[in-house]
């Protein structure tokens, strides 16, 4: 697995910008990113899961949530 290549953001078929690594982490946690049409709703779902079940096993999912929140802020917030 090439970390740099897997970390590059790609526009997915539903318009979300996600890396292959983020997609894999979401999939491993039972989240199908294709069911979401915007990053905010995806982050909301991730945060709901983290609030209900947070433990060390979900650290990768927490990191994805932080990354997506940052993407949302820099790409979709009027500054």
GROMACS elastic network, one bead per residue, 0.5 to 0.9 nm:
[ bonds ]
;  ai    aj funct       b0    kb
    1     5     6  0.83457   500
    1     6     6  0.74115   500
    2     5     6  0.54172   500
    2     6     6  0.60006   500
    2     7     6  0.85224   500
    3     6     6  0.50986   500
    3     7     6  0.60091   500
    3     8     6  0.88660   500
    3    21     6  0.81424   500
    4     7     6  0.51407   500
    4     8     6  0.65867   500
    5     8     6  0.55647   500
    5    19     6  0.85911   500
    5    20     6  0.82428   500
    6     9     6  0.82809   500
    6    19     6  0.60858   500
    6    21     6  0.52594   500
    6    22     6  0.84266   500
    7    18     6  0.85080   500
    7    19     6  0.51260   500
    7    20     6  0.64447   500
    7    21     6  0.58661   500
    7    22     6  0.76929   500
    8    18     6  0.78575   500
    8    19     6  0.52116   500
    8    20     6  0.74083   500
    8    21     6  0.85560   500
    9    17     6  0.56986   500
    9    20     6  0.76088   500
   10    16     6  0.79963   500
   10    17     6  0.52620   500
   10    18     6  0.54454   500
   10    19     6  0.57407   500
   10    20     6  0.78759   500
   11    14     6  0.79375   500
   11    15     6  0.56225   500
   11    16     6  0.55674   500
   11    18     6  0.65165   500
   11    19     6  0.85241   500
   12    15     6  0.51917   500
   12    16     6  0.53529   500
   12    17     6  0.61113   500
   12    18     6  0.68601   500
   12    34     6  0.84302   500
   13    16     6  0.74605   500
   13    34     6  0.78362   500
   14    17     6  0.89724   500
   14    33     6  0.84907   500
   14    34     6  0.61939   500
   14    35     6  0.84701   500
   14    36     6  0.76409   500
   14    37     6  0.61946   500
   14    38     6  0.84229   500
   15    37     6  0.71645   500
   15    38     6  0.77399   500
   16    33     6  0.82924   500
   16    34     6  0.86259   500
   16    36     6  0.83521   500
   16    37     6  0.71691   500
   16    38     6  0.64169   500
   16    39     6  0.65749   500
   17    39     6  0.82468   500
   17    68     6  0.86325   500
   17    71     6  0.82331   500
   18    21     6  0.81141   500
   18    22     6  0.61114   500
   18    23     6  0.66006   500
   18    68     6  0.81469   500
   19    22     6  0.51587   500
   19    23     6  0.63146   500
   19    24     6  0.86814   500
   20    23     6  0.50707   500
   20    24     6  0.62002   500
   20    25     6  0.87096   500
   21    24     6  0.51023   500
   21    25     6  0.62509   500
   21    26     6  0.86171   500
   22    25     6  0.51199   500
   22    26     6  0.61021   500
   22    27     6  0.84933   500
   22    60     6  0.87704   500
   22    61     6  0.83288   500
   22    64     6  0.61771   500
   23    26     6  0.51262   500
   23    27     6  0.60596   500
   23    28     6  0.85643   500
   23    31     6  0.88082   500
   23    32     6  0.83103   500
   23    33     6  0.72567   500
   24    27     6  0.50220   500
   24    28     6  0.60600   500
   24    29     6  0.86234   500
   25    28     6  0.50638   500
   25    29     6  0.63418   500
   25    30     6  0.88351   500
   25    31     6  0.85763   500
   25    60     6  0.68242   500
   25    61     6  0.64088   500
   25    64     6  0.78257   500
   26    29     6  0.51798   500
   26    30     6  0.63903   500
   26    32     6  0.67547   500
   26    33     6  0.71586   500
   26    46     6  0.85841   500
   26    61     6  0.69610   500
   26    64     6  0.81845   500
   27    30     6  0.51191   500
   27    31     6  0.52937   500
   27    32     6  0.61075   500
   27    33     6  0.80244   500
   28    31     6  0.75084   500
   29    32     6  0.89093   500
   29    58     6  0.83314   500
   29    61     6  0.76400   500
   31    34     6  0.88019   500
   31    35     6  0.84716   500
   31    42     6  0.87635   500
   31    45     6  0.84022   500
   31    46     6  0.80710   500
   32    35     6  0.58344   500
   32    36     6  0.79520   500
   33    36     6  0.56601   500
   33    37     6  0.84455   500
   33    42     6  0.70038   500
   34    37     6  0.74359   500
   35    42     6  0.85214   500
   36    39     6  0.73989   500
   36    40     6  0.88802   500
   36    41     6  0.64289   500
   36    42     6  0.59286   500
   37    40     6  0.88364   500
   37    41     6  0.74941   500
   37    42     6  0.81083   500
   38    41     6  0.57606   500
   38    42     6  0.66381   500
   38    43     6  0.89139   500
   39    42     6  0.50531   500
   39    43     6  0.60534   500
   39    44     6  0.85007   500
   39    68     6  0.66621   500
   39    69     6  0.76878   500
   39    71     6  0.83443   500
   39    72     6  0.64523   500
   40    43     6  0.50834   500
   40    44     6  0.60879   500
   40    45     6  0.87025   500
   40    68     6  0.81643   500
   40    69     6  0.74671   500
   40    72     6  0.71313   500
   41    45     6  0.63378   500
   41    46     6  0.87309   500
   42    45     6  0.51823   500
   42    46     6  0.62951   500
   42    47     6  0.86395   500
   42    65     6  0.84977   500
   42    68     6  0.85234   500
   43    46     6  0.50111   500
   43    47     6  0.60188   500
   43    48     6  0.84960   500
   43    64     6  0.85806   500
   43    65     6  0.56579   500
   43    66     6  0.84614   500
   43    68     6  0.67790   500
   43    69     6  0.69057   500
   44    47     6  0.51310   500
   44    48     6  0.61585   500
   44    49     6  0.87665   500
   44    65     6  0.86796   500
   45    48     6  0.50667   500
   45    49     6  0.64092   500
   45    50     6  0.87063   500
   46    49     6  0.52084   500
   46    50     6  0.62200   500
   46    51     6  0.86452   500
   46    61     6  0.72588   500
   46    62     6  0.77364   500
   46    64     6  0.85515   500
   46    65     6  0.64371   500
   47    51     6  0.59683   500
   47    52     6  0.85371   500
   47    62     6  0.78382   500
   47    65     6  0.71341   500
   48    51     6  0.51897   500
   48    52     6  0.62932   500
   48    53     6  0.86684   500
   49    52     6  0.52723   500
   49    53     6  0.60477   500
   49    54     6  0.75225   500
   50    53     6  0.53150   500
   50    55     6  0.81099   500
   50    58     6  0.72361   500
   50    61     6  0.79020   500
   50    62     6  0.70941   500
   51    54     6  0.59328   500
   53    58     6  0.82138   500
   54    57     6  0.78820   500
   54    58     6  0.62559   500
   54    59     6  0.82279   500
   54    62     6  0.87968   500
   55    58     6  0.57024   500
   55    59     6  0.72922   500
   56    59     6  0.54025   500
   56    60     6  0.86776   500
   57    60     6  0.75131   500
   57    61     6  0.85525   500
   58    61     6  0.51701   500
   58    62     6  0.62510   500
   58    63     6  0.87175   500
   59    63     6  0.62046   500
   59    64     6  0.86947   500
   60    63     6  0.50414   500
   60    64     6  0.63165   500
   60    65     6  0.87180   500
   61    64     6  0.50275   500
   61    65     6  0.62758   500
   61    66     6  0.87563   500
   62    65     6  0.50525   500
   62    66     6  0.63804   500
   62    67     6  0.87251   500
   63    66     6  0.51000   500
   63    67     6  0.61906   500
   63    68     6  0.86155   500
   64    67     6  0.50156   500
   64    68     6  0.60494   500
   64    69     6  0.84585   500
   65    68     6  0.52176   500
   65    69     6  0.60994   500
   65    70     6  0.86047   500
   66    69     6  0.51240   500
   66    70     6  0.62389   500
   66    71     6  0.87021   500
   67    70     6  0.51166   500
   67    71     6  0.62338   500
   67    72     6  0.86143   500
   68    72     6  0.60283   500
   68    73     6  0.85018   500
   69    72     6  0.50314   500
   69    73     6  0.61530   500
   69    74     6  0.87228   500
   70    73     6  0.50727   500
   70    74     6  0.62064   500
   70    75     6  0.84064   500
   71    74     6  0.53507   500
   71    75     6  0.58164   500
   71    76     6  0.78041   500
   72    75     6  0.53689   500
   72    76     6  0.52533   500
   72    77     6  0.68989   500
   73    76     6  0.57262   500
   73    77     6  0.51467   500
   73    78     6  0.85083   500
   74    77     6  0.62488   500
   74    78     6  0.86167   500
   74    79     6  0.86882   500
   75    78     6  0.84961   500
